[in-house]
Amino acid sequence: MVRISKIIDINSFQITGQFNDGQIKRLGVYPRIKNHLHLNGVSSLLDETIFKNAKLGDFGEIYWPQIVVSKDATIMDYDISPEFFYNNGVVV
């Protein structure tokens, strides 16, 4: 199972991470954020200060805590799966 083992850099809406197989990849996250603006709260990630607060989750995902607010007012994390990052990131 592919997992992100370390966040190396967060800059200009891009995240560089190292995977459990040793590969280092960079993912441009801006297009993903733009595609998810229909989710209440995701627009806050367009603030680079908030964007830089990305965390590494227990399952090797990148996430931002308590960003999305559902229709029933439940507050949830916004995440990027390690598989998405691995398959769409560029090797650096």
N, CA, C and O atoms as a Tinker XYZ file with bonds, in Angstrom:
   368  protein
     1  N      0.845000   -1.179000    0.000000    73     2
     2  CA     0.000000    0.000000    0.000000    64     1     3
     3  C      0.893000    1.245000    0.000000    63     2     4     5
     4  O      1.788000    1.377000    0.835000    81     3
     5  N      0.642000    2.142000   -0.931000    73     3     6
     6  CA     1.430000    3.371000   -1.038000    64     5     7
     7  C      0.998000    4.350000    0.056000    63     6     8     9
     8  O     -0.189000    4.519000    0.339000    81     7
     9  N      2.006000    4.988000    0.661000    73     7    10
    10  CA     1.752000    5.966000    1.717000    64     9    11
    11  C      2.756000    7.099000    1.595000    63    10    12    13
    12  O      3.900000    6.892000    1.192000    81    11
    13  N      2.317000    8.290000    1.947000    73    11    14
    14  CA     3.254000    9.402000    2.059000    64    13    15
    15  C      3.876000    9.276000    3.444000    63    14    16    17
    16  O      3.167000    9.217000    4.449000    81    15
    17  N      5.190000    9.236000    3.490000    73    15    18
    18  CA     5.864000    9.061000    4.777000    64    17    19
    19  C      6.390000   10.373000    5.347000    63    18    20    21
    20  O      6.692000   10.466000    6.536000    81    19
    21  N      6.499000   11.401000    4.474000    73    19    22
    22  CA     7.052000   12.670000    4.946000    64    21    23
    23  C      6.628000   13.797000    4.011000    63    22    24    25
    24  O      6.686000   13.659000    2.790000    81    23
    25  N      6.201000   14.915000    4.600000    73    23    26
    26  CA     5.988000   16.139000    3.827000    64    25    27
    27  C      7.328000   16.862000    3.798000    63    26    28    29
    28  O      7.875000   17.203000    4.847000    81    27
    29  N      7.853000   17.093000    2.611000    73    27    30
    30  CA     9.153000   17.747000    2.468000    64    29    31
    31  C      9.002000   19.256000    2.346000    63    30    32    33
    32  O      9.754000   20.015000    2.958000    81    31
    33  N      8.023000   19.689000    1.551000    73    31    34
    34  CA     7.860000   21.130000    1.334000    64    33    35
    35  C      6.415000   21.431000    0.958000    63    34    36    37
    36  O      5.742000   20.635000    0.304000    81    35
    37  N      5.960000   22.599000    1.389000    73    35    38
    38  CA     4.651000   23.128000    0.998000    64    37    39
    39  C      4.905000   24.554000    0.552000    63    38    40    41
    40  O      5.327000   25.401000    1.340000    81    39
    41  N      4.638000   24.817000   -0.751000    73    39    42
    42  CA     4.952000   26.127000   -1.288000    64    41    43
    43  C      4.134000   26.386000   -2.551000    63    42    44    45
    44  O      4.026000   25.515000   -3.414000    81    43
    45  N      3.568000   27.564000   -2.657000    73    43    46
    46  CA     2.844000   27.991000   -3.866000    64    45    47
    47  C      1.810000   26.970000   -4.325000    63    46    48    49
    48  O      1.741000   26.635000   -5.507000    81    47
    49  N      1.013000   26.481000   -3.389000    73    47    50
    50  CA    -0.047000   25.514000   -3.668000    64    49    51
    51  C      0.482000   24.216000   -4.266000    63    50    52    53
    52  O     -0.213000   23.530000   -5.016000    81    51
    53  N      1.719000   23.894000   -3.920000    73    51    54
    54  CA     2.327000   22.619000   -4.294000    64    53    55
    55  C      2.847000   21.949000   -3.034000    63    54    56    57
    56  O      3.329000   22.605000   -2.109000    81    55
    57  N      2.739000   20.637000   -3.021000    73    55    58
    58  CA     3.256000   19.862000   -1.896000    64    57    59
    59  C      4.255000   18.859000   -2.439000    63    58    60    61
    60  O      3.990000   18.172000   -3.426000    81    59
    61  N      5.400000   18.780000   -1.788000    73    59    62
    62  CA     6.408000   17.780000   -2.117000    64    61    63
    63  C      6.434000   16.782000   -0.973000    63    62    64    65
    64  O      6.570000   17.154000    0.192000    81    63
    65  N      6.303000   15.516000   -1.321000    73    63    66
    66  CA     6.283000   14.474000   -0.296000    64    65    67
    67  C      7.125000   13.277000   -0.679000    63    66    68    69
    68  O      7.344000   12.991000   -1.856000    81    67
    69  N      7.590000   12.588000    0.346000    73    67    70
    70  CA     8.336000   11.345000    0.130000    64    69    71
    71  C      7.408000   10.183000    0.461000    63    70    72    73
    72  O      6.689000   10.206000    1.461000    81    71
    73  N      7.437000    9.175000   -0.390000    73    71    74
    74  CA     6.578000    8.008000   -0.232000    64    73    75
    75  C      7.329000    6.859000    0.425000    63    74    76    77
    76  O      8.558000    6.863000    0.501000    81    75
    77  N      6.581000    5.888000    0.893000    73    75    78
    78  CA     7.179000    4.766000    1.595000    64    77    79
    79  C      8.050000    3.887000    0.691000    63    78    80    81
    80  O      8.751000    3.007000    1.190000    81    79
    81  N      8.022000    4.106000   -0.612000    73    79    82
    82  CA     8.930000    3.390000   -1.509000    64    81    83
    83  C     10.178000    4.221000   -1.821000    63    82    84    85
    84  O     11.011000    3.812000   -2.630000    81    83
    85  N     10.305000    5.394000   -1.176000    73    83    86
    86  CA    11.470000    6.251000   -1.351000    64    85    87
    87  C     11.315000    7.332000   -2.399000    63    86    88    89
    88  O     12.103000    8.277000   -2.423000    81    87
    89  N     10.319000    7.220000   -3.270000    73    87    90
    90  CA    10.136000    8.243000   -4.306000    64    89    91
    91  C      9.718000    9.572000   -3.692000    63    90    92    93
    92  O      8.984000    9.617000   -2.705000    81    91
    93  N     10.200000   10.646000   -4.295000    73    91    94
    94  CA     9.817000   11.990000   -3.901000    64    93    95
    95  C      9.043000   12.592000   -5.068000    63    94    96    97
    96  O      9.521000   12.622000   -6.201000    81    95
    97  N      7.833000   13.073000   -4.767000    73    95    98
    98  CA     6.973000   13.631000   -5.814000    64    97    99
    99  C      6.415000   14.971000   -5.361000    63    98   100   101
   100  O      6.278000   15.245000   -4.169000    81    99
   101  N      6.097000   15.796000   -6.355000    73    99   102
   102  CA     5.468000   17.100000   -6.115000    64   101   103
   103  C      4.099000   17.095000   -6.776000    63   102   104   105
   104  O      3.941000   16.651000   -7.913000    81   103
   105  N      3.118000   17.596000   -6.045000    73   103   106
   106  CA     1.756000   17.662000   -6.559000    64   105   107
   107  C      1.268000   19.102000   -6.504000    63   106   108   109
   108  O      1.310000   19.740000   -5.452000    81   107
   109  N      0.807000   19.607000   -7.641000    73   107   110
   110  CA     0.155000   20.910000   -7.690000    64   109   111
   111  C     -1.282000   20.735000   -7.231000    63   110   112   113
   112  O     -2.053000   20.020000   -7.871000    81   111
   113  N     -1.646000   21.372000   -6.142000    73   111   114
   114  CA    -2.952000   21.155000   -5.524000    64   113   115
   115  C     -3.988000   22.194000   -5.954000    63   114   116   117
   116  O     -5.185000   21.981000   -5.758000    81   115
   117  N     -3.561000   23.291000   -6.523000    73   115   118
   118  CA    -4.484000   24.365000   -6.894000    64   117   119
   119  C     -5.646000   23.874000   -7.766000    63   118   120   121
   120  O     -6.792000   24.213000   -7.469000    81   119
   121  N     -5.408000   23.091000   -8.829000    73   119   122
   122  CA    -6.546000   22.627000   -9.649000    64   121   123
   123  C     -7.540000   21.782000   -8.853000    63   122   124   125
   124  O     -8.746000   21.848000   -9.096000    81   123
   125  N     -7.047000   21.000000   -7.918000    73   123   126
   126  CA    -7.932000   20.165000   -7.089000    64   125   127
   127  C     -8.800000   21.047000   -6.196000    63   126   128   129
   128  O     -9.998000   20.805000   -6.048000    81   127
   129  N     -8.192000   22.068000   -5.604000    73   127   130
   130  CA    -8.958000   22.999000   -4.768000    64   129   131
   131  C    -10.051000   23.662000   -5.616000    63   130   132   133
   132  O    -11.209000   23.725000   -5.203000    81   131
   133  N     -9.679000   24.151000   -6.796000    73   131   134
   134  CA   -10.652000   24.816000   -7.675000    64   133   135
   135  C    -11.809000   23.877000   -8.033000    63   134   136   137
   136  O    -12.956000   24.315000   -8.129000    81   135
   137  N    -11.511000   22.594000   -8.228000    73   135   138
   138  CA   -12.563000   21.623000   -8.554000    64   137   139
   139  C    -13.479000   21.321000   -7.378000    63   138   140   141
   140  O    -14.580000   20.805000   -7.569000    81   139
   141  N    -13.042000   21.634000   -6.173000    73   139   142
   142  CA   -13.834000   21.319000   -4.981000    64   141   143
   143  C    -14.382000   22.554000   -4.274000    63   142   144   145
   144  O    -14.778000   22.478000   -3.111000    81   143
   145  N    -14.409000   23.683000   -4.964000    73   143   146
   146  CA   -14.934000   24.898000   -4.337000    64   145   147
   147  C    -16.416000   24.801000   -3.989000    63   146   148   149
   148  O    -16.922000   25.602000   -3.203000    81   147
   149  N    -17.116000   23.822000   -4.571000    73   147   150
   150  CA   -18.521000   23.612000   -4.219000    64   149   151
   151  C    -18.679000   23.070000   -2.796000    63   150   152   153
   152  O    -19.773000   23.117000   -2.233000    81   151
   153  N    -17.599000   22.559000   -2.217000    73   151   154
   154  CA   -17.634000   22.079000   -0.834000    64   153   155
   155  C    -17.429000   23.268000    0.101000    63   154   156   157
   156  O    -16.421000   23.969000    0.004000    81   155
   157  N    -18.360000   23.492000    0.986000    73   155   158
   158  CA   -18.310000   24.624000    1.893000    64   157   159
   159  C    -17.037000   24.570000    2.755000    63   158   160   161
   160  O    -16.826000   23.612000    3.499000    81   159
   161  N    -16.214000   25.582000    2.648000    73   159   162
   162  CA   -14.997000   25.678000    3.444000    64   161   163
   163  C    -13.725000   25.466000    2.660000    63   162   164   165
   164  O    -12.662000   25.924000    3.079000    81   163
   165  N    -13.804000   24.780000    1.527000    73   163   166
   166  CA   -12.601000   24.495000    0.738000    64   165   167
   167  C    -11.958000   25.782000    0.235000    63   166   168   169
   168  O    -10.741000   25.831000    0.057000    81   167
   169  N    -12.748000   26.816000    0.005000    73   167   170
   170  CA   -12.190000   28.083000   -0.484000    64   169   171
   171  C    -11.165000   28.669000    0.493000    63   170   172   173
   172  O    -10.314000   29.461000    0.090000    81   171
   173  N    -11.238000   28.290000    1.760000    73   171   174
   174  CA   -10.251000   28.795000    2.731000    64   173   175
   175  C     -8.839000   28.310000    2.404000    63   174   176   177
   176  O     -7.860000   28.924000    2.829000    81   175
   177  N     -8.727000   27.216000    1.655000    73   175   178
   178  CA    -7.410000   26.706000    1.262000    64   177   179
   179  C     -6.728000   27.594000    0.228000    63   178   180   181
   180  O     -5.538000   27.427000   -0.039000    81   179
   181  N     -7.464000   28.534000   -0.356000    73   179   182
   182  CA    -6.854000   29.487000   -1.285000    64   181   183
   183  C     -6.030000   30.533000   -0.540000    63   182   184   185
   184  O     -5.277000   31.290000   -1.153000    81   183
   185  N     -6.174000   30.572000    0.765000    73   183   186
   186  CA    -5.316000   31.405000    1.618000    64   185   187
   187  C     -4.053000   30.583000    1.877000    63   186   188   189
   188  O     -4.108000   29.544000    2.534000    81   187
   189  N     -2.926000   31.047000    1.361000    73   187   190
   190  CA    -1.691000   30.250000    1.438000    64   189   191
   191  C     -1.272000   29.971000    2.880000    63   190   192   193
   192  O     -0.639000   28.949000    3.146000    81   191
   193  N     -1.607000   30.849000    3.805000    73   191   194
   194  CA    -1.285000   30.597000    5.212000    64   193   195
   195  C     -2.018000   29.357000    5.718000    63   194   196   197
   196  O     -1.443000   28.532000    6.428000    81   195
   197  N     -3.282000   29.236000    5.348000    73   195   198
   198  CA    -4.056000   28.050000    5.736000    64   197   199
   199  C     -3.573000   26.836000    4.958000    63   198   200   201
   200  O     -3.453000   25.748000    5.521000    81   199
   201  N     -3.295000   27.010000    3.669000    73   199   202
   202  CA    -2.827000   25.902000    2.839000    64   201   203
   203  C     -1.560000   25.271000    3.430000    63   202   204   205
   204  O     -1.402000   24.051000    3.417000    81   203
   205  N     -0.676000   26.102000    3.938000    73   203   206
   206  CA     0.598000   25.601000    4.478000    64   205   207
   207  C      0.430000   24.816000    5.776000    63   206   208   209
   208  O      1.401000   24.259000    6.287000    81   207
   209  N     -0.779000   24.766000    6.313000    73   207   210
   210  CA    -1.041000   23.995000    7.531000    64   209   211
   211  C     -1.372000   22.534000    7.251000    63   210   212   213
   212  O     -1.913000   21.848000    8.118000    81   211
   213  N     -1.057000   22.054000    6.059000    73   211   214
   214  CA    -1.314000   20.657000    5.712000    64   213   215
   215  C     -0.590000   19.737000    6.691000    63   214   216   217
   216  O      0.514000   20.032000    7.149000    81   215
   217  N     -1.232000   18.631000    6.996000    73   215   218
   218  CA    -0.700000   17.633000    7.927000    64   217   219
   219  C     -0.586000   16.287000    7.229000    63   218   220   221
   220  O     -1.196000   16.056000    6.184000    81   219
   221  N      0.203000   15.410000    7.822000    73   219   222
   222  CA     0.332000   14.042000    7.342000    64   221   223
   223  C     -0.515000   13.158000    8.248000    63   222   224   225
   224  O     -0.326000   13.126000    9.464000    81   223
   225  N     -1.454000   12.440000    7.634000    73   223   226
   226  CA    -2.380000   11.613000    8.400000    64   225   227
   227  C     -1.854000   10.222000    8.698000    63   226   228   229
   228  O     -0.809000    9.809000    8.195000    81   227
   229  N     -2.598000    9.512000    9.525000    73   227   230
   230  CA    -2.226000    8.165000    9.961000    64   229   231
   231  C     -2.180000    7.146000    8.826000    63   230   232   233
   232  O     -1.509000    6.120000    8.936000    81   231
   233  N     -2.891000    7.431000    7.740000    73   231   234
   234  CA    -2.939000    6.498000    6.618000    64   233   235
   235  C     -2.081000    6.964000    5.439000    63   234   236   237
   236  O     -2.225000    6.464000    4.323000    81   235
   237  N     -1.188000    7.922000    5.693000    73   235   238
   238  CA    -0.299000    8.418000    4.659000    64   237   239
   239  C     -0.936000    9.436000    3.747000    63   238   240   241
   240  O     -0.424000    9.686000    2.655000    81   239
   241  N     -2.034000   10.029000    4.161000    73   239   242
   242  CA    -2.715000   11.047000    3.369000    64   241   243
   243  C     -2.258000   12.436000    3.817000    63   242   244   245
   244  O     -1.741000   12.617000    4.920000    81   243
   245  N     -2.465000   13.407000    2.932000    73   243   246
   246  CA    -2.268000   14.810000    3.276000    64   245   247
   247  C     -3.641000   15.350000    3.639000    63   246   248   249
   248  O     -4.614000   15.106000    2.925000    81   247
   249  N     -3.726000   16.085000    4.746000    73   247   250
   250  CA    -5.036000   16.630000    5.103000    64   249   251
   251  C     -4.912000   17.993000    5.778000    63   250   252   253
   252  O     -3.870000   18.371000    6.314000    81   251
   253  N     -6.027000   18.703000    5.719000    73   251   254
   254  CA    -6.181000   19.984000    6.405000    64   253   255
   255  C     -7.304000   19.769000    7.409000    63   254   256   257
   256  O     -8.425000   19.439000    7.022000    81   255
   257  N     -7.017000   19.951000    8.690000    73   255   258
   258  CA    -8.037000   19.657000    9.705000    64   257   259
   259  C     -9.181000   20.678000    9.719000    63   258   260   261
   260  O     -8.983000   21.889000    9.621000    81   259
   261  N    -10.369000   20.125000    9.845000    73   259   262
   262  CA   -11.594000   20.895000   10.063000    64   261   263
   263  C    -11.775000   22.045000    9.072000    63   262   264   265
   264  O    -11.924000   23.203000    9.462000    81   263
   265  N    -11.759000   21.701000    7.784000    73   263   266
   266  CA   -11.901000   22.686000    6.704000    64   265   267
   267  C    -13.310000   22.655000    6.103000    63   266   268   269
   268  O    -13.889000   23.710000    5.844000    81   267
   269  N    -13.860000   21.476000    5.881000    73   267   270
   270  CA   -15.134000   21.326000    5.174000    64   269   271
   271  C    -16.291000   21.315000    6.174000    63   270   272   273
   272  O    -16.241000   20.628000    7.194000    81   271
   273  N    -17.329000   22.086000    5.862000    73   271   274
   274  CA   -18.538000   22.107000    6.685000    64   273   275
   275  C    -19.667000   21.503000    5.845000    63   274   276   277
   276  O    -20.026000   22.034000    4.794000    81   275
   277  N    -20.213000   20.395000    6.320000    73   275   278
   278  CA   -21.278000   19.721000    5.566000    64   277   279
   279  C    -22.608000   20.448000    5.733000    63   278   280   281
   280  O    -22.718000   21.393000    6.514000    81   279
   281  N    -23.610000   19.996000    4.993000    73   279   282
   282  CA   -24.937000   20.620000    5.055000    64   281   283
   283  C    -25.569000   20.522000    6.438000    63   282   284   285
   284  O    -26.381000   21.365000    6.818000    81   283
   285  N    -25.192000   19.484000    7.190000    73   283   286
   286  CA   -25.740000   19.352000    8.545000    64   285   287
   287  C    -24.802000   19.961000    9.599000    63   286   288   289
   288  O    -24.923000   19.681000   10.791000    81   287
   289  N    -23.868000   20.796000    9.134000    73   287   290
   290  CA   -22.932000   21.547000    9.998000    64   289   291
   291  C    -21.854000   20.679000   10.639000    63   290   292   293
   292  O    -21.199000   21.102000   11.592000    81   291
   293  N    -21.671000   19.472000   10.121000    73   291   294
   294  CA   -20.563000   18.645000   10.583000    64   293   295
   295  C    -19.280000   19.191000    9.982000    63   294   296   297
   296  O    -19.223000   19.473000    8.785000    81   295
   297  N    -18.255000   19.341000   10.800000    73   295   298
   298  CA   -16.963000   19.860000   10.319000    64   297   299
   299  C    -16.035000   18.680000   10.068000    63   298   300   301
   300  O    -15.845000   17.826000   10.934000    81   299
   301  N    -15.459000   18.646000    8.864000    73   299   302
   302  CA   -14.632000   17.517000    8.459000    64   301   303
   303  C    -13.289000   18.002000    7.928000    63   302   304   305
   304  O    -13.121000   19.162000    7.551000    81   303
   305  N    -12.344000   17.072000    7.912000    73   303   306
   306  CA   -11.047000   17.344000    7.299000    64   305   307
   307  C    -11.193000   17.289000    5.782000    63   306   308   309
   308  O    -12.099000   16.645000    5.254000    81   307
   309  N    -10.289000   17.973000    5.094000    73   307   310
   310  CA   -10.171000   17.881000    3.635000    64   309   311
   311  C     -8.868000   17.147000    3.370000    63   310   312   313
   312  O     -7.826000   17.532000    3.900000    81   311
   313  N     -8.907000   16.098000    2.561000    73   311   314
   314  CA    -7.688000   15.317000    2.375000    64   313   315
   315  C     -7.411000   14.974000    0.927000    63   314   316   317
   316  O     -8.279000   15.046000    0.056000    81   315
   317  N     -6.163000   14.600000    0.709000    73   315   318
   318  CA    -5.698000   14.088000   -0.578000    64   317   319
   319  C     -5.125000   12.714000   -0.298000    63   318   320   321
   320  O     -4.200000   12.567000    0.501000    81   319
   321  N     -5.671000   11.723000   -0.950000    73   319   322
   322  CA    -5.223000   10.358000   -0.692000    64   321   323
   323  C     -3.798000   10.158000   -1.197000    63   322   324   325
   324  O     -3.368000   10.819000   -2.143000    81   323
   325  N     -3.069000    9.247000   -0.561000    73   323   326
   326  CA    -1.710000    8.972000   -1.031000    64   325   327
   327  C     -1.694000    8.400000   -2.451000    63   326   328   329
   328  O     -0.748000    8.626000   -3.206000    81   327
   329  N     -2.739000    7.664000   -2.807000    73   327   330
   330  CA    -2.807000    7.098000   -4.160000    64   329   331
   331  C     -2.959000    8.197000   -5.207000    63   330   332   333
   332  O     -2.310000    8.159000   -6.253000    81   331
   333  N     -3.829000    9.185000   -4.919000    73   331   334
   334  CA    -4.002000   10.302000   -5.847000    64   333   335
   335  C     -2.687000   11.052000   -6.004000    63   334   336   337
   336  O     -2.267000   11.354000   -7.122000    81   335
   337  N     -2.044000   11.348000   -4.892000    73   335   338
   338  CA    -0.769000   12.088000   -4.920000    64   337   339
   339  C      0.263000   11.288000   -5.712000    63   338   340   341
   340  O      0.956000   11.849000   -6.562000    81   339
   341  N      0.374000   10.000000   -5.450000    73   339   342
   342  CA     1.367000    9.150000   -6.114000    64   341   343
   343  C      1.131000    9.098000   -7.625000    63   342   344   345
   344  O      2.068000    9.223000   -8.414000    81   343
   345  N     -0.128000    8.912000   -8.013000    73   343   346
   346  CA    -0.454000    8.762000   -9.440000    64   345   347
   347  C     -0.437000   10.062000  -10.222000    63   346   348   349
   348  O     -0.273000   10.040000  -11.441000    81   347
   349  N     -0.604000   11.205000   -9.543000    73   347   350
   350  CA    -0.681000   12.490000  -10.224000    64   349   351
   351  C      0.499000   13.399000   -9.945000    63   350   352   353
   352  O      0.666000   14.421000  -10.611000    81   351
   353  N      1.312000   13.042000   -8.976000    73   351   354
   354  CA     2.495000   13.846000   -8.669000    64   353   355
   355  C      3.605000   13.630000   -9.679000    63   354   356   357
   356  O      3.636000   12.632000  -10.400000    81   355
   357  N      4.519000   14.595000   -9.712000    73   355   358
   358  CA     5.656000   14.547000  -10.619000    64   357   359
   359  C      6.902000   14.201000   -9.803000    63   358   360   361
   360  O      7.153000   14.797000   -8.756000    81   359
   361  N      7.667000   13.248000  -10.285000    73   359   362
   362  CA     8.910000   12.862000   -9.606000    64   361   363
   363  C      9.886000   14.026000   -9.611000    63   362   364   365
   364  O     10.102000   14.652000  -10.648000    81   363
   365  N     10.479000   14.321000   -8.454000    73   363   366
   366  CA    11.475000   15.383000   -8.359000    64   365   367
   367  C     12.820000   14.819000   -7.935000    63   366   368
   368  O     13.789000   15.566000   -7.801000    81   367
